[in-house]
Structure formats: structure tokens, C-alpha cells
Amino acid sequence: MTRKRQSGSTVFVIVWEFRCRKARRREFEKAYSPEGIWARFFRRGEGYIRTELLCDREDPLRYLTIDVWRLRKAYEQFKKENRDEYQTIDRQCESLTEAEQKIGEFQAIEAK
């Protein structure tokens, strides 16, 4: 699916990989979904666009989250200003997963 962006706009994306606990799968999906606790938290940030949750078709306990922001600076500022709450939510969600790994931070490349 291609989304048009305004000329000169940028998009910053953070991708995480999770392995959720089998018995906590529904809770994990609820917490990390586009309407979950993380997305609701990020919505308070200026420059936040959306969160996507992807499930691996071959391994239903493996997920990716994609958090999309207008600018890296906006994400970093939000995270800095809300550090304590970020850490609290992270601790609350720890029991839902067996493993988590930050895949990386990405910047959209505009066609020239």
C-alpha cells in the first residue's frame, strides 16, 4: 500500500520484533495494537502518526511493531519528556513477551 506524502515531508519509523508468550497472545495483541496502550501513549506526542502491529504468518507468536513519526526529533523529544511513563508501560508489558529486540530506526527516502 503506497501512501502519498507532501513534498518535502519525512517519515521516521521505529521497528521492534517481539516473541509473545503463548498464554498471553491476546493480551499482547491488545497492548501493542494500533489502539493499545503504546499507541494511546504515543498519540499524546506531537508528530506521532501511527502504530502498526504485524503477525508472522508462519510463526504466530512472532510480531513486529512499526511506530511512525513525522520526525526523529519529535519521537526523541516525546520519549525524553515522558521517560518515566515510557518505562512504566514497558515494565507492565514485560510479562507478555519472551523476547524483544529493536530491529532499527528508519527514515523514509523520497523519490527524486
C-alpha positions as CSV (number, residue, x, y, z in Angstrom):
1,M,0.0,0.0,0.0
2,T,1.5,3.3,-1.0
3,R,0.7,6.5,0.9
4,K,1.4,9.8,-0.7
5,R,3.4,12.3,1.4
6,Q,3.5,16.0,1.0
7,S,6.6,17.2,-0.9
8,G,9.5,17.8,1.5
9,S,7.9,15.7,4.3
10,T,9.8,13.0,6.0
11,V,8.8,9.9,8.0
12,F,10.7,8.3,10.8
13,V,10.0,4.7,11.7
14,I,11.0,2.5,14.7
15,V,10.6,-1.3,14.2
16,W,10.6,-3.8,17.1
17,E,10.4,-7.6,17.0
18,F,8.6,-9.4,19.7
19,R,8.1,-13.1,20.7
20,C,5.0,-13.1,22.8
21,R,4.1,-15.7,25.4
22,K,1.6,-18.2,24.0
23,A,-0.7,-17.9,27.0
24,R,-0.6,-14.1,26.8
25,R,-1.1,-13.7,23.0
26,R,-4.4,-11.8,23.1
27,E,-3.2,-9.5,25.9
28,F,-0.1,-8.8,23.8
29,E,-2.1,-8.0,20.7
30,K,-4.4,-5.7,22.7
31,A,-1.4,-3.8,24.3
32,Y,0.6,-3.4,21.1
33,S,-2.2,-2.9,18.6
34,P,-2.9,0.5,16.9
35,E,-5.5,1.1,19.7
36,G,-3.4,-0.4,22.5
37,I,-1.6,1.2,25.5
38,W,1.5,2.1,23.5
39,A,-0.4,3.8,20.7
40,R,-2.6,5.7,23.1
41,F,0.6,6.9,24.9
42,F,2.3,7.9,21.7
43,R,-0.8,9.8,20.5
44,R,0.0,12.5,23.0
45,G,3.2,13.3,21.2
46,E,3.4,16.0,18.6
47,G,4.5,14.3,15.3
48,Y,3.2,10.8,16.1
49,I,1.4,9.3,13.0
50,R,0.5,5.7,13.8
51,T,1.4,2.3,15.1
52,E,1.1,-0.9,13.2
53,L,1.2,-4.5,14.6
54,L,2.2,-7.3,12.2
55,C,2.0,-11.0,12.9
56,D,4.3,-13.5,11.2
57,R,2.2,-15.8,9.0
58,E,4.5,-18.8,9.7
59,D,5.1,-18.2,13.4
60,P,2.0,-16.8,15.1
61,L,4.0,-15.8,18.3
62,R,6.4,-13.5,16.4
63,Y,5.3,-9.9,15.8
64,L,6.7,-6.7,14.5
65,T,5.6,-3.3,15.7
66,I,6.1,-0.2,13.5
67,D,5.8,3.2,15.1
68,V,5.6,6.1,12.6
69,W,6.5,9.7,13.5
70,R,6.9,12.7,11.3
71,L,10.4,13.4,12.5
72,R,13.0,11.6,14.6
73,K,13.4,14.7,16.7
74,A,9.7,14.6,17.6
75,Y,10.0,11.0,18.8
76,E,13.2,11.6,20.8
77,Q,11.7,14.7,22.4
78,F,8.5,12.9,23.4
79,K,10.4,9.9,24.8
80,K,12.7,12.3,26.8
81,E,9.8,14.3,28.2
82,N,7.8,11.1,29.1
83,R,10.7,8.8,30.2
84,D,9.1,7.7,33.5
85,E,5.8,6.8,31.9
86,Y,7.5,5.0,29.0
87,Q,9.5,2.9,31.5
88,T,6.3,2.1,33.5
89,I,4.4,0.9,30.4
90,D,7.5,-1.1,29.3
91,R,7.6,-2.9,32.7
92,Q,3.8,-3.6,32.6
93,C,4.2,-5.2,29.2
94,E,7.3,-7.3,30.0
95,S,5.3,-10.3,31.2
96,L,3.6,-10.5,27.8
97,T,6.8,-11.4,25.9
98,E,9.5,-13.9,25.9
99,A,11.9,-11.7,23.9
100,E,12.0,-8.3,22.3
101,Q,14.6,-6.7,20.0
102,K,14.8,-3.3,18.4
103,I,15.2,-4.0,14.7
104,G,16.1,-0.4,14.0
105,E,15.2,3.1,13.2
106,F,14.5,4.1,9.6
107,Q,14.0,7.2,7.6
108,A,11.8,7.3,4.5
109,I,13.6,8.0,1.3
110,E,11.7,10.3,-1.1
111,A,11.8,9.6,-4.8
112,K,13.8,12.2,-6.7
